[in-house]
Amino acid sequence: MIEPTIYRAPLARARAVDAPFADRYAAATTEGDPIADAAMAALREVSAEQQREWLSAGMEGSAAAAPEAVRAFFADAERVPDWWDPALAPPGCRAMIGQAELFLAGFVGGTLIEGFASMIARSFALTGRIVDQGVRRLQQNNRHLVEIFLPGGLDREGDGWKLSVRIRLQHARVRDLIRRSGEWDEAVLGVPLSAAHVALATAAFSGTLLKHATALGARMDTAETHSFMMIWRYSGQLMGVAPDLQCATFEDARRFHQLAMLCEPEPDIDNIILANALVNSAPLLLGIDAPAKRRALSRYIYRVSRCLIGDELADKLNFPPGRGVLTLPLLRGRMALDRALRRTLPAFDRSRRLSQFTQLMELSFHDGKRIDHGVPQHLHAEKDRPQ
């Protein structure tokens, strides 16, 4: 294996901490997703309408008319790992949905920002699909988070299952478009949307998200934490994470994320642009378009994010300076009061649950319940219909 040039210096530092992990991560930066990549290769020469028809049929379990590589992809996706137990999913589902505002805040203000501090930003920056379609992307990320935690969401017929598999297909398609574009040097940058980055994202979406939500005031017992991690592990497998890169526990995911970020190069202009675009898209996601209110909310999100990701990374991403010493204590205090009122006032508890669920739906659905199973036809967002 020849390491991509951009990773050599950080990998040398990471090997001083955990050499076996760094070696595996280095290999993963040179790997894509062979099964999904083969499916995308089989669709290159057919129309967008035919692609959508075959992929939609595959999502519904009837891909018989599709090319063999597409059928093989769905057969692989339908293999259920022996560690997945749907009976253990409800505690994690209830804990996440019941504290949805904290998980969404941790997701947007912490987890997504940290994800775009890695080289995965280079792929998304090249396509323009975050900067040009920021609100839509946040809604899609939120919807995936919601759907996998709804009861039955990861059943074969569930939308959480379909959205997880759809992400794998979208990544494979964008990877194929980038590799054939002439705008990417794999000897320097590694494989676009590599196996390393899909695994890194899933570790962040599970362990790091749980850490951020807890910092904001969420509470999870042992059974809920185990359930939460199992749900994300299965969603990660559906997104194409290799078995040896999966994280079974909160501790596994946190260590994976910390070590993986040691392996990543320092943030550059692409990371800065995408991280700031996410923060400034959040007020629009909430329906706030008055300039003064948007700026005020963006400043608050920056403060929360700085508390979650730390000053060092926030400074590297050119976030506005700010101490925000009381930001998290005030949030946690409000959540503690909320929990106390919900324990003592059943009517208030029912009202809060309904309010959180309604807000969760409003922040997650841009086209009703419809899921478009088409894949991008062009590398650059401005030439393509939104996916």
C-alpha positions in Angstrom: 0.0 0.0 0.0 1.2 3.5 -0.9 -0.2 6.1 1.5 -1.8 9.2 -0.1 0.7 12.0 0.2 -1.6 14.3 2.2 -2.0 11.7 5.0 1.7 10.9 5.5 2.5 13.5 8.2 -0.6 13.0 10.3 -0.3 9.2 10.0 3.2 9.4 11.3 1.9 11.2 14.4 -1.0 8.8 14.8 1.3 5.8 14.7 3.0 7.1 17.7 -0.3 6.7 19.6 -1.8 3.6 18.0 0.2 2.1 15.1 -2.3 -0.8 14.2 -5.2 1.7 14.0 -3.2 4.2 11.9 -2.2 1.4 9.5 -5.8 0.2 9.0 -7.0 3.8 8.6 -4.3 4.5 6.0 -5.4 1.4 4.0 -9.0 2.5 4.3 -8.2 5.9 2.7 -7.3 4.0 -0.5 -10.5 1.9 -0.5 -13.9 2.7 -1.8 -17.0 0.3 -1.6 -16.4 -2.4 -4.2 -20.0 -3.7 -4.2 -21.6 -0.3 -4.4 -19.0 0.9 -6.9 -19.7 -2.0 -9.2 -23.5 -1.2 -9.1 -22.8 2.4 -10.1 -20.5 1.3 -12.9 -23.3 -0.9 -14.2 -25.6 2.2 -14.4 -23.2 4.5 -16.2 -24.6 4.1 -19.7 -28.3 4.1 -19.0 -30.7 7.0 -18.6 -31.4 8.8 -15.3 -35.0 7.5 -15.5 -33.9 3.9 -15.9 -31.4 4.3 -13.0 -34.2 5.6 -10.8 -36.6 2.8 -11.9 -34.1 0.0 -11.1 -32.9 1.6 -7.8 -36.5 2.3 -6.6 -37.4 -1.3 -7.5 -34.4 -2.6 -5.5 -35.4 -0.5 -2.5 -38.8 -2.2 -2.6 -37.2 -5.7 -2.9 -37.9 -6.3 -6.6 -34.6 -5.7 -8.4 -35.0 -8.7 -10.7 -34.9 -6.6 -13.9 -31.8 -4.6 -12.9 -28.2 -5.5 -13.9 -26.5 -8.3 -12.0 -24.2 -5.8 -10.1 -27.3 -3.9 -8.9 -29.0 -7.1 -7.7 -25.8 -8.1 -5.9 -25.7 -4.7 -4.2 -29.2 -5.1 -2.8 -28.5 -8.7 -1.8 -25.5 -7.5 0.2 -27.6 -4.7 1.8 -30.3 -7.3 2.9 -27.8 -9.4 4.9 -28.7 -8.9 8.5 -25.7 -9.1 11.0 -26.1 -11.6 13.8 -25.5 -8.8 16.4 -28.6 -6.8 15.3 -31.6 -7.4 17.6 -34.7 -5.4 16.8 -36.1 -6.2 20.3 -33.3 -4.1 21.8 -33.9 -1.1 19.7 -36.9 0.6 21.5 -34.9 2.0 24.5 -32.5 3.9 22.1 -35.4 5.1 20.0 -37.4 6.4 22.9 -34.4 8.1 24.4 -33.4 9.9 21.2 -37.0 10.9 20.2 -37.8 12.0 23.7 -34.8 14.3 23.8 -34.8 15.2 20.1 -33.9 18.9 20.4 -30.7 18.1 22.3 -29.7 15.4 19.8 -30.4 17.7 16.8 -28.5 20.5 18.4 -25.6 18.2 19.1 -25.8 16.9 15.6 -25.8 20.3 13.8 -23.6 22.2 16.2 -21.0 19.5 16.9 -21.1 16.3 15.0 -21.5 17.6 11.5 -19.0 20.4 12.1 -16.4 17.8 13.3 -17.2 15.6 10.3 -16.4 18.4 7.9 -13.2 19.1 9.7 -11.8 16.0 7.9 -10.8 15.3 4.3 -14.4 14.3 3.6 -15.0 18.1 3.1 -12.8 18.0 0.0 -15.3 15.7 -1.8 -18.4 17.7 -0.9 -16.7 21.0 -1.6 -15.9 19.8 -5.1 -19.5 19.0 -5.8 -20.9 22.2 -4.3 -23.8 20.3 -2.7 -23.3 21.7 0.8 -22.8 25.3 0.0 -25.4 25.5 -2.8 -28.0 23.3 -1.1 -27.1 23.8 2.6 -30.7 23.8 4.0 -31.7 20.8 2.0 -28.7 18.9 3.1 -29.4 19.6 6.8 -33.0 18.5 6.3 -31.8 15.2 4.7 -29.2 14.6 7.5 -31.9 15.3 10.1 -34.4 13.0 8.3 -31.9 10.1 8.3 -31.3 10.6 12.0 -35.1 10.6 12.7 -36.0 7.7 10.5 -33.5 5.2 11.9 -34.8 5.9 15.4 -38.5 5.7 14.6 -40.0 2.3 15.6 -39.3 -0.2 12.8 -37.2 2.3 10.9 -34.4 -0.2 10.3 -36.7 -3.0 9.3 -36.2 -4.0 5.6 -39.4 -2.0 4.7 -38.5 1.0 6.9 -37.5 4.4 5.6 -34.5 4.4 7.9 -33.2 1.2 6.2 -33.9 2.8 2.7 -32.3 6.1 3.6 -29.2 4.4 5.0 -28.8 2.3 1.8 -29.6 5.4 -0.3 -26.6 7.2 1.3 -24.4 4.3 0.3 -25.6 4.6 -3.3 -25.2 8.4 -3.3 -21.6 8.1 -2.0 -20.8 5.5 -4.6 -22.2 7.7 -7.4 -20.4 10.8 -6.3 -17.2 8.8 -5.9 -17.6 7.5 -9.4 -18.2 11.0 -10.8 -15.2 12.5 -9.0 -12.8 9.7 -10.0 -13.8 10.1 -13.7 -13.7 13.9 -13.6 -10.0 14.5 -13.8 -10.3 16.9 -10.8 -9.0 14.5 -8.2 -5.5 13.0 -7.6 -5.8 9.8 -5.7 -2.1 9.5 -5.1 -2.2 12.7 -3.2 -5.8 12.7 -1.7 -6.7 9.0 -1.5 -10.0 7.7 -2.7 -12.9 10.3 -2.6 -15.5 9.4 0.0 -13.3 6.6 1.1 -14.0 3.7 3.4 -12.1 5.6 6.1 -14.4 8.6 5.8 -17.7 6.6 5.9 -16.4 4.8 9.0 -15.3 8.1 10.5 -18.7 9.7 9.9 -20.5 6.8 11.5 -18.3 6.8 14.6 -19.0 10.6 14.9 -22.8 10.1 14.3 -22.9 7.6 17.1 -20.3 8.1 19.9 -19.5 11.8 19.3 -23.2 12.7 18.9 -24.0 10.9 22.1 -21.2 12.8 23.8 -22.5 16.2 22.5 -26.1 15.5 23.4 -25.1 14.5 26.9 -23.0 17.8 27.2 -26.2 19.7 26.3 -28.2 17.9 29.0 -29.5 14.6 27.5 -29.6 11.6 29.8 -29.1 8.0 28.7 -28.9 4.8 30.9 -26.9 1.8 30.0 -29.6 0.0 28.1 -30.5 3.1 26.1 -26.8 3.8 25.3 -26.3 0.2 24.1 -29.5 0.4 22.0 -28.4 3.8 20.5 -25.0 2.4 19.5 -26.5 -0.7 18.0 -28.9 1.3 15.9 -26.1 3.5 14.5 -23.9 0.4 14.0 -26.5 -1.2 11.8 -27.2 2.0 9.9 -23.5 2.3 9.4 -23.3 -1.2 7.9 -26.1 -0.3 5.6 -24.1 2.8 4.6 -21.2 0.5 3.7 -19.0 0.5 6.7 -16.7 -2.5 6.7 -17.1 -4.9 9.7 -13.6 -4.3 10.9 -14.3 -0.5 10.9 -17.5 -0.7 12.9 -17.9 0.5 16.5 -20.0 -1.6 18.9 -19.8 0.5 22.0 -19.8 4.2 22.9 -16.2 3.9 24.0 -15.2 2.2 20.7 -16.8 5.0 18.7 -15.2 7.8 20.8 -11.7 6.2 20.5 -12.2 5.6 16.7 -13.2 9.2 16.2 -10.3 10.6 18.2 -7.7 8.4 16.5 -9.2 8.9 13.0 -8.9 12.7 13.5 -5.3 12.3 14.4 -4.8 10.6 11.0 -6.5 13.4 9.2 -4.7 16.5 7.7 -5.2 19.9 9.3 -8.3 21.8 8.2 -7.9 23.9 5.1 -10.1 26.3 3.1 -12.6 23.6 2.1 -13.2 22.7 5.7 -13.6 26.3 6.7 -16.1 27.1 4.0 -18.3 24.0 4.6 -18.3 24.2 8.4 -19.3 27.9 8.3 -21.9 27.2 5.6 -23.6 24.6 7.9 -23.8 27.0 10.8 -25.3 29.8 8.6 -27.8 27.4 7.0 -29.3 26.4 10.4 -31.4 29.6 10.9 -32.9 29.1 7.4 -33.7 25.5 8.4 -35.7 26.9 11.3 -37.6 29.3 9.0 -35.8 32.4 10.2 -35.0 34.6 7.3 -35.0 38.1 8.8 -31.4 39.2 8.6 -31.0 40.5 12.2 -32.6 37.3 13.7 -30.5 35.1 11.4 -27.3 36.7 12.5 -28.3 36.5 16.2 -29.1 32.8 15.9 -25.9 32.1 14.0 -23.9 33.8 16.7 -25.6 31.6 19.3 -25.0 28.4 17.3 -21.3 29.4 16.9 -21.1 29.8 20.7 -22.7 26.4 21.3 -20.6 24.7 18.6 -17.4 26.2 20.1 -18.3 24.7 23.5 -18.9 21.3 21.9 -15.9 21.0 19.5 -13.4 23.0 21.6 -11.6 26.3 21.0 -8.7 24.7 19.1 -10.8 23.2 16.3 -13.2 26.2 16.3 -10.2 28.5 15.7 -8.9 26.3 12.9 -12.3 26.6 11.2 -12.3 30.4 11.6 -15.3 30.5 13.9 -15.9 33.9 15.5 -14.1 34.3 18.8 -16.2 34.0 21.9 -16.0 32.5 25.4 -19.6 31.3 25.9 -18.7 30.3 29.5 -22.3 30.1 30.6 -23.8 28.7 27.3 -23.7 25.0 28.3 -24.5 25.5 32.0 -27.6 27.5 31.1 -28.7 24.9 28.6 -28.2 22.1 31.0 -30.0 24.0 33.7 -33.0 24.6 31.4 -33.0 20.9 30.6 -32.9 19.9 34.3 -35.9 22.2 35.0 -37.7 20.7 32.0 -37.2 17.1 33.3 -38.4 18.1 36.7 -41.6 19.6 35.4 -42.2 16.6 33.1 -41.8 14.3 36.1 -44.3 16.2 38.2 -46.8 17.4 35.6 -48.0 14.6 33.3 -49.9 17.1 31.1 -46.8 19.1 30.6 -44.8 16.0 29.7 -47.3 15.0 27.0 -47.3 18.5 25.6 -43.4 18.6 25.5 -43.2 15.2 23.8 -45.7 16.3 21.2 -44.0 19.6 20.7 -40.5 18.0 20.3 -41.8 15.3 17.9 -43.6 18.0 15.8 -40.5 20.1 15.6 -38.4 17.1 14.7 -40.7 16.4 11.7 -40.7 20.0 10.6 -36.9 20.1 10.6 -36.5 16.9 8.7 -38.9 16.7 5.8 -38.5 18.9 2.7 -40.6 16.9 0.2 -43.2 15.2 2.5 -42.5 11.5 2.9 -41.2 11.0 -0.7 -37.7 9.6 -1.0 -36.1 10.2 -4.4 -34.0 7.1 -5.2 -32.3 8.7 -8.2 -28.6 9.4 -8.1 -26.7 12.5 -9.3 -26.0 12.7 -13.0 -23.4 15.5 -12.9 -20.5 16.1 -10.5 -21.3 19.8 -9.9 -24.5 20.6 -8.1 -25.4 23.5 -10.4 -25.8 21.1 -13.3 -27.9 18.6 -11.5 -31.4 18.4 -10.0 -31.4 18.3 -6.2 -31.1 14.7 -4.8 
